[in-house]
């Protein structure tokens, strides 16, 4: 997870606003198994902002089912 989130953050953080960075920080505080289910399987984290960020991460890494 560190690689996937780190690579995304490295490439994206400069274009993110303060609110988006705050959501990224909230995501990073979650347990890896929760993040893994969301990133790899597309499960909702139960929070619209976190789910939107996960969709961006899935798209960034070209995961199957990610919006194109």
C-alpha positions as CSV (number, residue, x, y, z in Angstrom):
1,X,0.0,0.0,0.0
2,X,2.8,2.4,0.8
3,X,4.1,2.1,-2.8
4,X,0.6,2.6,-4.4
5,X,-0.4,5.5,-2.2
6,X,3.1,7.0,-2.2
7,X,3.4,7.0,-5.9
8,X,0.0,8.5,-6.3
9,X,0.8,11.2,-3.7
10,X,4.1,12.0,-5.3
11,X,2.5,12.7,-8.7
12,X,-0.6,14.3,-7.5
13,X,-0.1,16.3,-4.3
14,X,1.2,19.4,-6.0
15,X,-2.1,19.8,-7.9
16,X,-4.3,19.0,-4.9
17,X,-6.0,21.7,-2.8
18,X,-5.9,21.7,1.0
19,X,-9.3,19.8,1.3
20,X,-8.0,17.1,-1.0
21,X,-4.8,16.7,0.9
22,X,-6.8,16.5,4.1
23,X,-8.8,13.6,2.6
24,X,-5.5,11.9,1.5
25,X,-4.2,12.3,5.1
26,X,-7.4,10.7,6.4
27,X,-7.0,7.8,4.0
28,X,-3.4,7.2,5.1
29,X,-4.6,6.9,8.7
30,X,-6.8,3.9,7.9
31,X,-5.7,0.4,8.3
32,X,-4.1,-1.2,5.3
33,X,-6.7,-4.0,5.0
34,X,-9.5,-1.4,4.6
35,X,-7.5,0.5,2.0
36,X,-6.6,-2.7,0.1
37,X,-10.2,-3.8,-0.2
38,X,-11.2,-0.4,-1.5
39,X,-8.3,0.0,-3.9
40,X,-8.0,-3.6,-5.2
41,X,-11.7,-4.6,-5.1
42,X,-13.5,-1.3,-5.3
43,X,-15.3,-1.5,-2.0
44,X,-16.7,1.6,-0.5
45,X,-15.1,3.1,2.6
46,X,-18.5,4.6,3.6
47,X,-17.3,8.1,3.0
48,X,-17.9,10.0,-0.3
49,X,-14.7,11.9,-0.2
50,X,-12.6,8.8,0.6
51,X,-14.4,6.9,-2.2
52,X,-13.7,9.7,-4.7
53,X,-10.0,9.6,-3.8
54,X,-9.9,5.8,-4.1
55,X,-11.4,6.2,-7.5
56,X,-8.7,8.6,-8.5
57,X,-6.0,6.2,-7.1
58,X,-7.5,3.3,-9.0
59,X,-7.6,5.4,-12.2
60,X,-4.0,6.6,-11.7
61,X,-2.8,3.0,-11.4
62,X,-5.1,1.7,-14.2
63,X,-6.9,-0.9,-12.1
64,X,-9.6,-2.9,-13.9
65,X,-12.9,-1.3,-13.5
66,X,-11.5,2.2,-12.8
67,X,-13.1,5.0,-14.8
68,X,-11.2,5.9,-17.9
